[in-house]
């Protein structure tokens, strides 16, 4: 008579990975997310490998983690994976103070961001559309 199990947060043909507490502003991280959104996994890895953005290597680690989750936890085919979603959210903001003239102070905001990547198996989508 326990509680019912929570439904999964993604579909059966999806896998996701979340990167939390990355010390970059969400606006800057969103530029990297836009560059890989909707791409196949191989193209997204190449895009992140050769990107000039400083945090692209962290996003590449996240993408590789999502690929590993798809392969090991969900049994999805790696060759047909597509970046279905890549969204960025705000996280903690550290507030610091910089001394200014005449005893005043200026706030320095050091934002953190979090990013979620959802991979979808495109071959399963095609099979489900053909069956319908």
MODELLER restraints for C-alpha pairs under 7 A, 6 or more apart:
rsr = mdl.restraints
at = mdl.atoms
rsr.add(forms.Gaussian(group=physical.xy_distance, feature=features.Distance(at['CA:13:A'], at['CA:120:A']), mean=5.81, stdev=0.5))
rsr.add(forms.Gaussian(group=physical.xy_distance, feature=features.Distance(at['CA:13:A'], at['CA:121:A']), mean=5.48, stdev=0.5))
rsr.add(forms.Gaussian(group=physical.xy_distance, feature=features.Distance(at['CA:13:A'], at['CA:124:A']), mean=6.61, stdev=0.5))
rsr.add(forms.Gaussian(group=physical.xy_distance, feature=features.Distance(at['CA:14:A'], at['CA:118:A']), mean=6.64, stdev=0.5))
rsr.add(forms.Gaussian(group=physical.xy_distance, feature=features.Distance(at['CA:14:A'], at['CA:119:A']), mean=5.49, stdev=0.5))
rsr.add(forms.Gaussian(group=physical.xy_distance, feature=features.Distance(at['CA:14:A'], at['CA:120:A']), mean=4.46, stdev=0.5))
rsr.add(forms.Gaussian(group=physical.xy_distance, feature=features.Distance(at['CA:14:A'], at['CA:121:A']), mean=6.40, stdev=0.5))
rsr.add(forms.Gaussian(group=physical.xy_distance, feature=features.Distance(at['CA:15:A'], at['CA:66:A']), mean=6.32, stdev=0.5))
rsr.add(forms.Gaussian(group=physical.xy_distance, feature=features.Distance(at['CA:15:A'], at['CA:69:A']), mean=6.31, stdev=0.5))
rsr.add(forms.Gaussian(group=physical.xy_distance, feature=features.Distance(at['CA:15:A'], at['CA:70:A']), mean=5.07, stdev=0.5))
rsr.add(forms.Gaussian(group=physical.xy_distance, feature=features.Distance(at['CA:15:A'], at['CA:118:A']), mean=5.65, stdev=0.5))
rsr.add(forms.Gaussian(group=physical.xy_distance, feature=features.Distance(at['CA:15:A'], at['CA:119:A']), mean=5.17, stdev=0.5))
rsr.add(forms.Gaussian(group=physical.xy_distance, feature=features.Distance(at['CA:15:A'], at['CA:120:A']), mean=6.57, stdev=0.5))
rsr.add(forms.Gaussian(group=physical.xy_distance, feature=features.Distance(at['CA:16:A'], at['CA:66:A']), mean=5.28, stdev=0.5))
rsr.add(forms.Gaussian(group=physical.xy_distance, feature=features.Distance(at['CA:16:A'], at['CA:117:A']), mean=5.50, stdev=0.5))
rsr.add(forms.Gaussian(group=physical.xy_distance, feature=features.Distance(at['CA:16:A'], at['CA:118:A']), mean=4.28, stdev=0.5))
rsr.add(forms.Gaussian(group=physical.xy_distance, feature=features.Distance(at['CA:16:A'], at['CA:119:A']), mean=6.05, stdev=0.5))
rsr.add(forms.Gaussian(group=physical.xy_distance, feature=features.Distance(at['CA:17:A'], at['CA:62:A']), mean=6.53, stdev=0.5))
rsr.add(forms.Gaussian(group=physical.xy_distance, feature=features.Distance(at['CA:17:A'], at['CA:65:A']), mean=6.41, stdev=0.5))
rsr.add(forms.Gaussian(group=physical.xy_distance, feature=features.Distance(at['CA:17:A'], at['CA:66:A']), mean=4.83, stdev=0.5))
rsr.add(forms.Gaussian(group=physical.xy_distance, feature=features.Distance(at['CA:17:A'], at['CA:116:A']), mean=5.85, stdev=0.5))
rsr.add(forms.Gaussian(group=physical.xy_distance, feature=features.Distance(at['CA:17:A'], at['CA:117:A']), mean=5.55, stdev=0.5))
rsr.add(forms.Gaussian(group=physical.xy_distance, feature=features.Distance(at['CA:17:A'], at['CA:118:A']), mean=6.77, stdev=0.5))
rsr.add(forms.Gaussian(group=physical.xy_distance, feature=features.Distance(at['CA:18:A'], at['CA:115:A']), mean=5.74, stdev=0.5))
rsr.add(forms.Gaussian(group=physical.xy_distance, feature=features.Distance(at['CA:18:A'], at['CA:116:A']), mean=4.43, stdev=0.5))
rsr.add(forms.Gaussian(group=physical.xy_distance, feature=features.Distance(at['CA:18:A'], at['CA:117:A']), mean=6.52, stdev=0.5))
rsr.add(forms.Gaussian(group=physical.xy_distance, feature=features.Distance(at['CA:19:A'], at['CA:62:A']), mean=6.49, stdev=0.5))
rsr.add(forms.Gaussian(group=physical.xy_distance, feature=features.Distance(at['CA:19:A'], at['CA:114:A']), mean=5.40, stdev=0.5))
rsr.add(forms.Gaussian(group=physical.xy_distance, feature=features.Distance(at['CA:19:A'], at['CA:115:A']), mean=5.12, stdev=0.5))
rsr.add(forms.Gaussian(group=physical.xy_distance, feature=features.Distance(at['CA:19:A'], at['CA:116:A']), mean=6.35, stdev=0.5))
rsr.add(forms.Gaussian(group=physical.xy_distance, feature=features.Distance(at['CA:20:A'], at['CA:113:A']), mean=6.66, stdev=0.5))
rsr.add(forms.Gaussian(group=physical.xy_distance, feature=features.Distance(at['CA:20:A'], at['CA:114:A']), mean=4.35, stdev=0.5))
rsr.add(forms.Gaussian(group=physical.xy_distance, feature=features.Distance(at['CA:20:A'], at['CA:115:A']), mean=6.60, stdev=0.5))
rsr.add(forms.Gaussian(group=physical.xy_distance, feature=features.Distance(at['CA:21:A'], at['CA:91:A']), mean=6.59, stdev=0.5))
rsr.add(forms.Gaussian(group=physical.xy_distance, feature=features.Distance(at['CA:21:A'], at['CA:112:A']), mean=5.49, stdev=0.5))
rsr.add(forms.Gaussian(group=physical.xy_distance, feature=features.Distance(at['CA:21:A'], at['CA:113:A']), mean=5.70, stdev=0.5))
rsr.add(forms.Gaussian(group=physical.xy_distance, feature=features.Distance(at['CA:21:A'], at['CA:114:A']), mean=5.82, stdev=0.5))
rsr.add(forms.Gaussian(group=physical.xy_distance, feature=features.Distance(at['CA:22:A'], at['CA:112:A']), mean=5.40, stdev=0.5))
rsr.add(forms.Gaussian(group=physical.xy_distance, feature=features.Distance(at['CA:22:A'], at['CA:113:A']), mean=5.28, stdev=0.5))
rsr.add(forms.Gaussian(group=physical.xy_distance, feature=features.Distance(at['CA:22:A'], at['CA:114:A']), mean=6.18, stdev=0.5))
rsr.add(forms.Gaussian(group=physical.xy_distance, feature=features.Distance(at['CA:23:A'], at['CA:111:A']), mean=6.53, stdev=0.5))
rsr.add(forms.Gaussian(group=physical.xy_distance, feature=features.Distance(at['CA:23:A'], at['CA:112:A']), mean=4.57, stdev=0.5))
rsr.add(forms.Gaussian(group=physical.xy_distance, feature=features.Distance(at['CA:23:A'], at['CA:113:A']), mean=6.52, stdev=0.5))
rsr.add(forms.Gaussian(group=physical.xy_distance, feature=features.Distance(at['CA:24:A'], at['CA:111:A']), mean=6.23, stdev=0.5))
rsr.add(forms.Gaussian(group=physical.xy_distance, feature=features.Distance(at['CA:24:A'], at['CA:112:A']), mean=5.38, stdev=0.5))
rsr.add(forms.Gaussian(group=physical.xy_distance, feature=features.Distance(at['CA:24:A'], at['CA:113:A']), mean=6.08, stdev=0.5))
rsr.add(forms.Gaussian(group=physical.xy_distance, feature=features.Distance(at['CA:25:A'], at['CA:111:A']), mean=5.33, stdev=0.5))
rsr.add(forms.Gaussian(group=physical.xy_distance, feature=features.Distance(at['CA:25:A'], at['CA:112:A']), mean=5.89, stdev=0.5))
rsr.add(forms.Gaussian(group=physical.xy_distance, feature=features.Distance(at['CA:25:A'], at['CA:113:A']), mean=6.01, stdev=0.5))
rsr.add(forms.Gaussian(group=physical.xy_distance, feature=features.Distance(at['CA:26:A'], at['CA:88:A']), mean=6.28, stdev=0.5))
rsr.add(forms.Gaussian(group=physical.xy_distance, feature=features.Distance(at['CA:26:A'], at['CA:89:A']), mean=6.31, stdev=0.5))
rsr.add(forms.Gaussian(group=physical.xy_distance, feature=features.Distance(at['CA:26:A'], at['CA:90:A']), mean=5.98, stdev=0.5))
rsr.add(forms.Gaussian(group=physical.xy_distance, feature=features.Distance(at['CA:26:A'], at['CA:113:A']), mean=5.12, stdev=0.5))
rsr.add(forms.Gaussian(group=physical.xy_distance, feature=features.Distance(at['CA:29:A'], at['CA:88:A']), mean=6.96, stdev=0.5))
rsr.add(forms.Gaussian(group=physical.xy_distance, feature=features.Distance(at['CA:30:A'], at['CA:88:A']), mean=5.89, stdev=0.5))
rsr.add(forms.Gaussian(group=physical.xy_distance, feature=features.Distance(at['CA:32:A'], at['CA:56:A']), mean=6.69, stdev=0.5))
rsr.add(forms.Gaussian(group=physical.xy_distance, feature=features.Distance(at['CA:33:A'], at['CA:86:A']), mean=5.52, stdev=0.5))
rsr.add(forms.Gaussian(group=physical.xy_distance, feature=features.Distance(at['CA:33:A'], at['CA:87:A']), mean=6.58, stdev=0.5))
rsr.add(forms.Gaussian(group=physical.xy_distance, feature=features.Distance(at['CA:36:A'], at['CA:44:A']), mean=5.21, stdev=0.5))
rsr.add(forms.Gaussian(group=physical.xy_distance, feature=features.Distance(at['CA:37:A'], at['CA:83:A']), mean=5.75, stdev=0.5))
rsr.add(forms.Gaussian(group=physical.xy_distance, feature=features.Distance(at['CA:37:A'], at['CA:84:A']), mean=6.70, stdev=0.5))
rsr.add(forms.Gaussian(group=physical.xy_distance, feature=features.Distance(at['CA:37:A'], at['CA:85:A']), mean=6.19, stdev=0.5))
rsr.add(forms.Gaussian(group=physical.xy_distance, feature=features.Distance(at['CA:37:A'], at['CA:86:A']), mean=5.81, stdev=0.5))
rsr.add(forms.Gaussian(group=physical.xy_distance, feature=features.Distance(at['CA:38:A'], at['CA:82:A']), mean=6.44, stdev=0.5))
rsr.add(forms.Gaussian(group=physical.xy_distance, feature=features.Distance(at['CA:38:A'], at['CA:83:A']), mean=5.11, stdev=0.5))
rsr.add(forms.Gaussian(group=physical.xy_distance, feature=features.Distance(at['CA:38:A'], at['CA:84:A']), mean=5.57, stdev=0.5))
rsr.add(forms.Gaussian(group=physical.xy_distance, feature=features.Distance(at['CA:39:A'], at['CA:82:A']), mean=5.80, stdev=0.5))
rsr.add(forms.Gaussian(group=physical.xy_distance, feature=features.Distance(at['CA:39:A'], at['CA:83:A']), mean=5.58, stdev=0.5))
rsr.add(forms.Gaussian(group=physical.xy_distance, feature=features.Distance(at['CA:40:A'], at['CA:81:A']), mean=6.12, stdev=0.5))
rsr.add(forms.Gaussian(group=physical.xy_distance, feature=features.Distance(at['CA:40:A'], at['CA:82:A']), mean=4.28, stdev=0.5))
rsr.add(forms.Gaussian(group=physical.xy_distance, feature=features.Distance(at['CA:40:A'], at['CA:83:A']), mean=6.12, stdev=0.5))
rsr.add(forms.Gaussian(group=physical.xy_distance, feature=features.Distance(at['CA:41:A'], at['CA:81:A']), mean=5.83, stdev=0.5))
rsr.add(forms.Gaussian(group=physical.xy_distance, feature=features.Distance(at['CA:41:A'], at['CA:82:A']), mean=5.51, stdev=0.5))
rsr.add(forms.Gaussian(group=physical.xy_distance, feature=features.Distance(at['CA:41:A'], at['CA:83:A']), mean=6.42, stdev=0.5))
rsr.add(forms.Gaussian(group=physical.xy_distance, feature=features.Distance(at['CA:45:A'], at['CA:60:A']), mean=6.51, stdev=0.5))
rsr.add(forms.Gaussian(group=physical.xy_distance, feature=features.Distance(at['CA:48:A'], at['CA:56:A']), mean=5.48, stdev=0.5))
rsr.add(forms.Gaussian(group=physical.xy_distance, feature=features.Distance(at['CA:48:A'], at['CA:57:A']), mean=6.72, stdev=0.5))
rsr.add(forms.Gaussian(group=physical.xy_distance, feature=features.Distance(at['CA:48:A'], at['CA:60:A']), mean=5.91, stdev=0.5))
rsr.add(forms.Gaussian(group=physical.xy_distance, feature=features.Distance(at['CA:49:A'], at['CA:57:A']), mean=6.92, stdev=0.5))
rsr.add(forms.Gaussian(group=physical.xy_distance, feature=features.Distance(at['CA:63:A'], at['CA:117:A']), mean=6.87, stdev=0.5))
rsr.add(forms.Gaussian(group=physical.xy_distance, feature=features.Distance(at['CA:66:A'], at['CA:117:A']), mean=6.99, stdev=0.5))
rsr.add(forms.Gaussian(group=physical.xy_distance, feature=features.Distance(at['CA:66:A'], at['CA:119:A']), mean=6.99, stdev=0.5))
rsr.add(forms.Gaussian(group=physical.xy_distance, feature=features.Distance(at['CA:67:A'], at['CA:78:A']), mean=6.94, stdev=0.5))
rsr.add(forms.Gaussian(group=physical.xy_distance, feature=features.Distance(at['CA:70:A'], at['CA:76:A']), mean=5.38, stdev=0.5))
rsr.add(forms.Gaussian(group=physical.xy_distance, feature=features.Distance(at['CA:71:A'], at['CA:77:A']), mean=6.81, stdev=0.5))
rsr.add(forms.Gaussian(group=physical.xy_distance, feature=features.Distance(at['CA:71:A'], at['CA:78:A']), mean=6.67, stdev=0.5))
rsr.add(forms.Gaussian(group=physical.xy_distance, feature=features.Distance(at['CA:76:A'], at['CA:121:A']), mean=6.62, stdev=0.5))
rsr.add(forms.Gaussian(group=physical.xy_distance, feature=features.Distance(at['CA:77:A'], at['CA:121:A']), mean=6.88, stdev=0.5))
rsr.add(forms.Gaussian(group=physical.xy_distance, feature=features.Distance(at['CA:80:A'], at['CA:121:A']), mean=5.59, stdev=0.5))
rsr.add(forms.Gaussian(group=physical.xy_distance, feature=features.Distance(at['CA:80:A'], at['CA:122:A']), mean=5.51, stdev=0.5))
rsr.add(forms.Gaussian(group=physical.xy_distance, feature=features.Distance(at['CA:80:A'], at['CA:123:A']), mean=5.95, stdev=0.5))
rsr.add(forms.Gaussian(group=physical.xy_distance, feature=features.Distance(at['CA:81:A'], at['CA:119:A']), mean=6.11, stdev=0.5))
rsr.add(forms.Gaussian(group=physical.xy_distance, feature=features.Distance(at['CA:81:A'], at['CA:120:A']), mean=5.50, stdev=0.5))
rsr.add(forms.Gaussian(group=physical.xy_distance, feature=features.Distance(at['CA:81:A'], at['CA:121:A']), mean=4.56, stdev=0.5))
rsr.add(forms.Gaussian(group=physical.xy_distance, feature=features.Distance(at['CA:81:A'], at['CA:122:A']), mean=5.96, stdev=0.5))
rsr.add(forms.Gaussian(group=physical.xy_distance, feature=features.Distance(at['CA:82:A'], at['CA:119:A']), mean=5.49, stdev=0.5))
rsr.add(forms.Gaussian(group=physical.xy_distance, feature=features.Distance(at['CA:82:A'], at['CA:120:A']), mean=5.33, stdev=0.5))
rsr.add(forms.Gaussian(group=physical.xy_distance, feature=features.Distance(at['CA:82:A'], at['CA:121:A']), mean=6.38, stdev=0.5))
rsr.add(forms.Gaussian(group=physical.xy_distance, feature=features.Distance(at['CA:82:A'], at['CA:122:A']), mean=6.46, stdev=0.5))
rsr.add(forms.Gaussian(group=physical.xy_distance, feature=features.Distance(at['CA:83:A'], at['CA:118:A']), mean=6.10, stdev=0.5))
rsr.add(forms.Gaussian(group=physical.xy_distance, feature=features.Distance(at['CA:83:A'], at['CA:119:A']), mean=4.65, stdev=0.5))
rsr.add(forms.Gaussian(group=physical.xy_distance, feature=features.Distance(at['CA:83:A'], at['CA:120:A']), mean=6.45, stdev=0.5))
rsr.add(forms.Gaussian(group=physical.xy_distance, feature=features.Distance(at['CA:84:A'], at['CA:118:A']), mean=5.59, stdev=0.5))
rsr.add(forms.Gaussian(group=physical.xy_distance, feature=features.Distance(at['CA:84:A'], at['CA:119:A']), mean=5.30, stdev=0.5))
rsr.add(forms.Gaussian(group=physical.xy_distance, feature=features.Distance(at['CA:84:A'], at['CA:120:A']), mean=5.68, stdev=0.5))
rsr.add(forms.Gaussian(group=physical.xy_distance, feature=features.Distance(at['CA:85:A'], at['CA:117:A']), mean=5.69, stdev=0.5))
rsr.add(forms.Gaussian(group=physical.xy_distance, feature=features.Distance(at['CA:85:A'], at['CA:118:A']), mean=4.94, stdev=0.5))
rsr.add(forms.Gaussian(group=physical.xy_distance, feature=features.Distance(at['CA:85:A'], at['CA:119:A']), mean=6.97, stdev=0.5))
rsr.add(forms.Gaussian(group=physical.xy_distance, feature=features.Distance(at['CA:86:A'], at['CA:116:A']), mean=5.67, stdev=0.5))
rsr.add(forms.Gaussian(group=physical.xy_distance, feature=features.Distance(at['CA:86:A'], at['CA:117:A']), mean=4.49, stdev=0.5))
rsr.add(forms.Gaussian(group=physical.xy_distance, feature=features.Distance(at['CA:86:A'], at['CA:118:A']), mean=6.39, stdev=0.5))
rsr.add(forms.Gaussian(group=physical.xy_distance, feature=features.Distance(at['CA:87:A'], at['CA:115:A']), mean=5.78, stdev=0.5))
rsr.add(forms.Gaussian(group=physical.xy_distance, feature=features.Distance(at['CA:87:A'], at['CA:116:A']), mean=5.48, stdev=0.5))
rsr.add(forms.Gaussian(group=physical.xy_distance, feature=features.Distance(at['CA:87:A'], at['CA:117:A']), mean=6.75, stdev=0.5))
rsr.add(forms.Gaussian(group=physical.xy_distance, feature=features.Distance(at['CA:88:A'], at['CA:113:A']), mean=6.97, stdev=0.5))
rsr.add(forms.Gaussian(group=physical.xy_distance, feature=features.Distance(at['CA:88:A'], at['CA:114:A']), mean=5.75, stdev=0.5))
rsr.add(forms.Gaussian(group=physical.xy_distance, feature=features.Distance(at['CA:88:A'], at['CA:115:A']), mean=4.42, stdev=0.5))
rsr.add(forms.Gaussian(group=physical.xy_distance, feature=features.Distance(at['CA:88:A'], at['CA:116:A']), mean=6.46, stdev=0.5))
rsr.add(forms.Gaussian(group=physical.xy_distance, feature=features.Distance(at['CA:89:A'], at['CA:113:A']), mean=5.81, stdev=0.5))
rsr.add(forms.Gaussian(group=physical.xy_distance, feature=features.Distance(at['CA:89:A'], at['CA:114:A']), mean=5.25, stdev=0.5))
rsr.add(forms.Gaussian(group=physical.xy_distance, feature=features.Distance(at['CA:89:A'], at['CA:115:A']), mean=6.27, stdev=0.5))
rsr.add(forms.Gaussian(group=physical.xy_distance, feature=features.Distance(at['CA:90:A'], at['CA:112:A']), mean=6.56, stdev=0.5))
rsr.add(forms.Gaussian(group=physical.xy_distance, feature=features.Distance(at['CA:90:A'], at['CA:113:A']), mean=4.74, stdev=0.5))
rsr.add(forms.Gaussian(group=physical.xy_distance, feature=features.Distance(at['CA:90:A'], at['CA:114:A']), mean=6.22, stdev=0.5))
rsr.add(forms.Gaussian(group=physical.xy_distance, feature=features.Distance(at['CA:91:A'], at['CA:112:A']), mean=5.13, stdev=0.5))
rsr.add(forms.Gaussian(group=physical.xy_distance, feature=features.Distance(at['CA:91:A'], at['CA:113:A']), mean=4.86, stdev=0.5))
rsr.add(forms.Gaussian(group=physical.xy_distance, feature=features.Distance(at['CA:91:A'], at['CA:114:A']), mean=6.23, stdev=0.5))
rsr.add(forms.Gaussian(group=physical.xy_distance, feature=features.Distance(at['CA:92:A'], at['CA:111:A']), mean=6.23, stdev=0.5))
rsr.add(forms.Gaussian(group=physical.xy_distance, feature=features.Distance(at['CA:92:A'], at['CA:112:A']), mean=5.33, stdev=0.5))
rsr.add(forms.Gaussian(group=physical.xy_distance, feature=features.Distance(at['CA:93:A'], at['CA:109:A']), mean=6.39, stdev=0.5))
rsr.add(forms.Gaussian(group=physical.xy_distance, feature=features.Distance(at['CA:93:A'], at['CA:110:A']), mean=5.54, stdev=0.5))
rsr.add(forms.Gaussian(group=physical.xy_distance, feature=features.Distance(at['CA:93:A'], at['CA:111:A']), mean=4.24, stdev=0.5))
rsr.add(forms.Gaussian(group=physical.xy_distance, feature=features.Distance(at['CA:93:A'], at['CA:112:A']), mean=5.88, stdev=0.5))
rsr.add(forms.Gaussian(group=physical.xy_distance, feature=features.Distance(at['CA:94:A'], at['CA:109:A']), mean=5.90, stdev=0.5))
rsr.add(forms.Gaussian(group=physical.xy_distance, feature=features.Distance(at['CA:94:A'], at['CA:110:A']), mean=4.95, stdev=0.5))
rsr.add(forms.Gaussian(group=physical.xy_distance, feature=features.Distance(at['CA:94:A'], at['CA:111:A']), mean=6.22, stdev=0.5))
rsr.add(forms.Gaussian(group=physical.xy_distance, feature=features.Distance(at['CA:95:A'], at['CA:107:A']), mean=6.76, stdev=0.5))
rsr.add(forms.Gaussian(group=physical.xy_distance, feature=features.Distance(at['CA:95:A'], at['CA:108:A']), mean=5.86, stdev=0.5))
rsr.add(forms.Gaussian(group=physical.xy_distance, feature=features.Distance(at['CA:95:A'], at['CA:109:A']), mean=4.91, stdev=0.5))
rsr.add(forms.Gaussian(group=physical.xy_distance, feature=features.Distance(at['CA:95:A'], at['CA:110:A']), mean=6.32, stdev=0.5))
rsr.add(forms.Gaussian(group=physical.xy_distance, feature=features.Distance(at['CA:96:A'], at['CA:107:A']), mean=5.83, stdev=0.5))
rsr.add(forms.Gaussian(group=physical.xy_distance, feature=features.Distance(at['CA:96:A'], at['CA:108:A']), mean=4.91, stdev=0.5))
rsr.add(forms.Gaussian(group=physical.xy_distance, feature=features.Distance(at['CA:96:A'], at['CA:109:A']), mean=6.35, stdev=0.5))
rsr.add(forms.Gaussian(group=physical.xy_distance, feature=features.Distance(at['CA:97:A'], at['CA:105:A']), mean=6.20, stdev=0.5))
rsr.add(forms.Gaussian(group=physical.xy_distance, feature=features.Distance(at['CA:97:A'], at['CA:106:A']), mean=5.67, stdev=0.5))
rsr.add(forms.Gaussian(group=physical.xy_distance, feature=features.Distance(at['CA:97:A'], at['CA:107:A']), mean=4.77, stdev=0.5))
rsr.add(forms.Gaussian(group=physical.xy_distance, feature=features.Distance(at['CA:97:A'], at['CA:108:A']), mean=5.70, stdev=0.5))
rsr.add(forms.Gaussian(group=physical.xy_distance, feature=features.Distance(at['CA:98:A'], at['CA:105:A']), mean=5.63, stdev=0.5))
rsr.add(forms.Gaussian(group=physical.xy_distance, feature=features.Distance(at['CA:98:A'], at['CA:106:A']), mean=5.17, stdev=0.5))
rsr.add(forms.Gaussian(group=physical.xy_distance, feature=features.Distance(at['CA:98:A'], at['CA:107:A']), mean=6.33, stdev=0.5))
rsr.add(forms.Gaussian(group=physical.xy_distance, feature=features.Distance(at['CA:98:A'], at['CA:108:A']), mean=6.83, stdev=0.5))
rsr.add(forms.Gaussian(group=physical.xy_distance, feature=features.Distance(at['CA:99:A'], at['CA:105:A']), mean=4.70, stdev=0.5))
rsr.add(forms.Gaussian(group=physical.xy_distance, feature=features.Distance(at['CA:99:A'], at['CA:106:A']), mean=6.45, stdev=0.5))
rsr.add(forms.Gaussian(group=physical.xy_distance, feature=features.Distance(at['CA:100:A'], at['CA:106:A']), mean=6.56, stdev=0.5))
